[in-house]
Amino acid sequence: MPALKELLQKADSYKQKISSSRPLAKEELKSLDDYFRIGLTYSSNALEGNTLTISETKILLEDGITVGGRPLKDCYEAVGHGAAYNFMLELARQQNMNITEDIIKKLHRLFYQKVDADQAGHYRSIQVYISGTEYVPPAPEEVPVLMNHLTDQLHSSQTVLHPIELAAMVHKRLVDIHPFIDGNGRTARLLMNLILVNAGYGVALIPPIWRNDYINALSASRQQYNMGAFSKLIAECVIETERDYCRLLKI
């Protein structure tokens, strides 16, 4: 695998190429937004075991038609993620964007509202455990302090880290804190994309086929206190999406 520095340079090179094709026509921008809304909603939910296919996700988000035989929860997750994605994009396109705890809570609330309205947008009050890993998230009483520290760390790191490294770090920290009863991975990926889109990189998807690599890279970053593997994986996801942008825009 290429070194992180090499991947970041490649992502920046694609970014410049895509930026040169802007501004896009209003209809073209909407079409791209819809394309990646379906892609991110499908991939982010699929990583967590949601059974909807990308075609079913598209029908649900574009036509509001639920798919027979699928769990209602899976449909609620898709609709909620679509709403959270729209909010994320709207924020990301603000010039002086400032990520606060309230914004993180709102991303979760929009995603989780139909699944469990009582828990949506609220930090957990119980201990949670992550299946398939030995890592145990912090106690519930520690969550508010850790989330406050996360937003401080985000702001202080903006001038030090490359935007892709910053997005990866914030994603990893949120998943580690696990502030919500459920939906932490999806909130982390929305938050990561909020940073990436605001920095001009477009939406980055983690393909469900990369699930094991994704989990292993997160696990390695916890065990070795080294973000290298996870930052590389996110950089590769950014590059893959940028290639897709170039294909769609014919550049």
N, C-alpha and C positions, 0 to 999 in steps of 0.2 A: 504494500500500500504506500502511495506517495506520502511524503512528509506533510505535516499540517500547513507549514508555510507555503508549500507548493499548491496545496488545495485552496488556500485562501486567495492566493494570487490568481488562480484559475477562475474562482468565483467572481473576483473583482473584474477580471477581464470580460467575462460574460455580462456582468452588470453594466459595464461601460457600453458594450455592444447593444444591449437592450435599451439603455437610457437614450442612445442616439436615435432610436426609432420613436421616442416620445416627443410631444404629446400624442396620444392615440385619439381617434375619433370616439365620441361618447358611446356609440353603439358597440364599437370594438372593445372598449374598456369593460363595458357591462358583460359582454360575451365572455371575456377572459375571467372576470370576477366569478361569473356563474360556473364556468368550467372548473376553476380551482376550488370553489365552494363545495361542489359535488365531490371532487377528488379528495380534498382534505377531510370532509365529513365521513366519507366512506373509509379512507385509510386509517384515520384516527380511531374510529369506532371499531373497525375490524381488528386492530391491534389489541383491543380489550375484549374480543370474543363476540362482538355484535355480528349477527348472521346475515344482515342485509347485503346483497350484492351491490356493485356500483350502479347497475341499471335500475335496481329497486330504489336505491338512494336517490337517483336522478328523478324518477317518477314521483317519489314522495315529496322531494323538495320543490320540484317545478310544477307538479300538477296537484299536489296535496292528496294523492291517492295512496292509501295504505295497501300493503301487500298481504293477501290472504295466506294464512298459515304461519306468518312470522310473529314472534312474541311482541306484544304491544310495547313493552319496554324498549325493544330495539327501534321501533318506529319513533317513540318519544325521544330517544337519544339522537336520532338523525335530525328530527325537526328542531330540537333544542340546540344541537351543534350548528345547524344552519343559521339560527338566530344569533348565536354567539359569534360566529364567523363574520356576519354582517356588522356587528358592533365592533369587532376587532379591526376590520378594514376601515370603518369610519374613523376610528381613533388613530390608526396608523397613518392616515393621510393628513393628520393635523401637524402643522409645522413644529409647534412647541409642545409636543406630546410629553406628558409627565405621568409615568406609571405609578399608581398609588395602590394601597391595599384595597381600597374601595373598587378600583377597576378590576383587580384580580377576583374579588368577590362577585362582581357583576358578571364577569365572564363565566364563572361557575354557576351563578344563579340562572342566567339565560339558558345554559346548557342543561341544567338539572331540574328546572322548574316543573316540567311535566312528569319527571320520574319520581321526585319526592319534594314537594313544595316546602315542607317544614325544614328540610336540611339544605335547600338550595341557597347558596351564597353565605352560608354560616359555617364558621370553623367548628370542627368536631368537638364533642364533649366526652368522647370515650377513646380508649386505646384501640388502635387498629393494627392489623398485621398484613403483610404483603405475601401472598402465596407464591411459592417457588423461589423464595429467597430467605436467607438467614437474617437479613437486615430488619431491625425493629424500629419503626418510626418513633419520634419523640412522644412523651406523655402529652395529653391534651392541654394541660395547663401551661406547657412550654410553647405551644403553637403561636399565640399572639406576639410574644417577644421575638420568636424566630422569624415570623412574617414581617415584623417591623424591621428586623435586621436585614432581611432579604431585600426590601425596597431601598434601604440605605445602601446596601452593597451594590445594588443595580445602578444607582445614581453615581456612586463613587467610582465604579469600574468603567463607566461610559467613555472616559477619556484615556483609559489605560488599555482596554481590550479591543480587539477587532470586533465589529458587530456580530459576526458569526460565533466567535468565542463567547461573547457576552450572552447571546441568545442560548447557547448550549449550557453555560453556567447557570443561568436563571432557571432554565428547564430542569436541570439536574437538582438544583437546590429545592425547587418547589416539590418535586417528586419525593425527595428525601424527607422534607418536613411533613408531607402528606396532610395538609391542613384540613381537608374535607373528608367526609365519611366515605365518599366515592367520587369518581370523576376527576381524580388528581392528574392522571396522565393526560387526559384530554385538555384540562385547563392549562397544564404545563406546555402542551404543544401549541395551544392558542396564544399563550403568553410569548412563547418563543417566536411565533410568526408575527406577533404585534411588533416585536423588536426588529425582525428581519425586514418586514414590509416598510416600516418607518425609515429604515436605513437604505431602502431602494433595491432590496434583493428579491422581492416577490415571495409568494407563499411556498414553503418547503414542506413536502410530504415525506413521511417515513413509510415506505411500502410495507404492507403486511408480511410479505415474503422475507423482509429483513428483521422480523420480530426477534428472533434469537440473537442476532448481532446487536440489536438495540438493547435488549435486556442485559446481555453480557457486557456491553460497553458501559452501561449505567452501573452495573455491579463492580466492574473493574475500577471505575472512578471513585467508588466508595472505599474499596479495599486498599487502594494504593494512594489515595488522596491526590490523584493525578487525572486531570481532565482531558489528557491527550487523546485517548481512544474515542471518547464520547464526542469531543470537538471535531475530530476527523470524520466520524460518522455523520454528524449534522452538516459539515461542510460538503460531504459527498451528496447528501440529500438536496442541499441548496443547488449544487451544480447540475444534478439530474433535472430539477425543476426548471433551471435556467435553460437547459437544452430544450426542454419542452416549450418554453416561451419562444425560443428562437425558431423552433419548428412551426409553431402556431402563427408567429408573426412573419414567417418566411424570410428570416435574416440569418 
